[in-house]
């Protein structure tokens, strides 16, 4: 199979957004993410004959991408920080949409405070991956994946309890404000 093969093109188009989203969560750098995604698909193309169909193709692709990310971290050892500067809330957004976006940004920034081995399983869980798929992507046992996810949820709850005041406003919209 080559990059020009319609089957590869279909595989790429169907899975690119998921792989990009997964890796962007890890890197917080769109340029680096794009490089990792491209390398992920190049490696997948070169190793397609080794895909055993024991897991879904997206789990396999995310595993390749995750390994590339870990290689990058080992080589460069970058500091991964979440940066919301430059994100825009549309002027015609409703108050609920604005509040939801602000809360999402707040929670995302709190998730970024987690160690990587907790942050990744939590992100995968939030995005609908099963515990088995999380274990396969992280190349760990199912029990280990469950433990990491449990600890991540416990830690994020502690962070939110320490840092945030959660309340419903007069419109019954869940809101969050920083504790002083």
N, C-alpha and C positions, 0 to 999 in steps of 0.2 A: 504494500500500500504506500502511496506517496501523498504529499500534501495536496496535490491536484485531484486526488481521488474523491469522487462525490461522497463516498461513505465517510472519509476523514473530514471533509468539509462539514457534513451533517453533524458528526461527533463534536467537532470544534464549536459550531454555532449553538448546539444544544447545551453544551457544558461550559463554555467560556464564562458566562455570567456567574455561574455558581463557583467555579474555581477562582475567578477574580475576587468575588465577594469574600470567600474564605481566606484567601491570601492577604487581601487588603486589611482584614481584621487583624492579622498577625503583624503586618508591616507598618500600617498607618502611613504608607508612602505609595501613592499611585504609580509613580515612575518605576520604583523597585518592583511593585506588584506586577506591572505589565511585563517587565523582564522575566520575572519568575513564572508567570502564566505562559509566556511564549516558550520558555525552556521546558516547562511541564509538558506542553503539547508536543514539542520536538522529541523529548524523551519517551513520551507515550507512543508516538509514531514509531520510534526505533525499537520499542519493546512490546509492541502490540501483540506479537506472537507469544509473549510470556503471560499475557492476561489469562487467568484461569477461570474466570466467570464465577468464582466463589463469592465474590462481593459485586456490588453494582459498579458500573464503570465510573460513576462520579466519586465513589469511595476510593477507587484505585487512583484516579486522577488527583484527588485531594491528597492522597498519601504521597504521590510523587512530588506534588507541589510543597507539601509540608517538609519532606526530606530536603528539598532544595532550599527552603527557607532556613531550616536548621543549619545546613551547610553554610549559608550566607552569614548567619549569626555567629557561627564558630569562627569564620574568617574575619569578619569585620567587627563583631561585637558592638553593634550599634545600640544606642539607648532608644527604646521604643516609647514614644510619648504620643498621646492623643492630642490632636490640634484641631480645634473647631473654628479657628479664624478663617474667614472667607466663606463660611457657610451662610447662605442667605435664606431668609424666610420671606416668602412672597408677600407683597403688600395686601393682596386680596385674601390672605389666609384668615380663617375665622379664629376667634380667641381660643377655641378648643384645639385647633390645629397648631397654633403657636405654642400653647401650653404643652401639647403632646410632643412637639419637636424639641422644645427646651428640656422637657423631662427625659426624652430619649437621649439627648446629648449629655445630660447630667449622668444618667445611668451608664451610658457608654463610657464616659470618662472614668466612672467608678470601676467598671469592669477592667479598664486598662491598668488599674492599680494592682490587679491580681497578678501573681506570678504566671508566667507563660503556661506552665503545666496545669494550671487551673483555668486560665482565661480561655484557652482553646477548646477544652471540652464543654465549657459553659456556652461559648459562642455556637458550637455545633449543636448543642441541645436546643438552644433558642431557635436555631434555624431548622429544627425538625428532624435531625438525625437521630436514629435509634442508638441505644447504648452499644449494641453490637457494632454498628457502623462507626461509632466514635472510637471504640476499641481498635477496629481495623485501621482507621486513619492514623491513630496515635501509636499503632504497633505495640499495643499492650493487651493484657488479659481483660476480659469482660469485667471481672471483679475490680481490677485496678481502675478501669474507666469509670465504673460506678462510684468508687471511692473518691476519685479526683472530682467528679461532678458534684458529689455530695459536699465535699469540702469547699468547692468553689461557691456553691449556693450558700453554704453557711457563712463563708467569708464575705461574700457580697452583701448578705443580709446584715452582718456586723458593720460593714463600711457604711451602708445606707442608714442604719440605726444611729451610728455615730455622727454622720455628716449631714443628714437630711431630715427636714420636717415634712412629712407627707400629710396632706389634708385634702378634703373636698371643698371646693369653693362654692359660691352661691348658685352656680349653674350645675352643680354636682359633677364637676370635672376634677379628676384627681390631679393635684398640683404638688410640686416639690419646691422647697426653698432650703437654702443652706442654713445650717445651725450656726449661730454666732460663736 
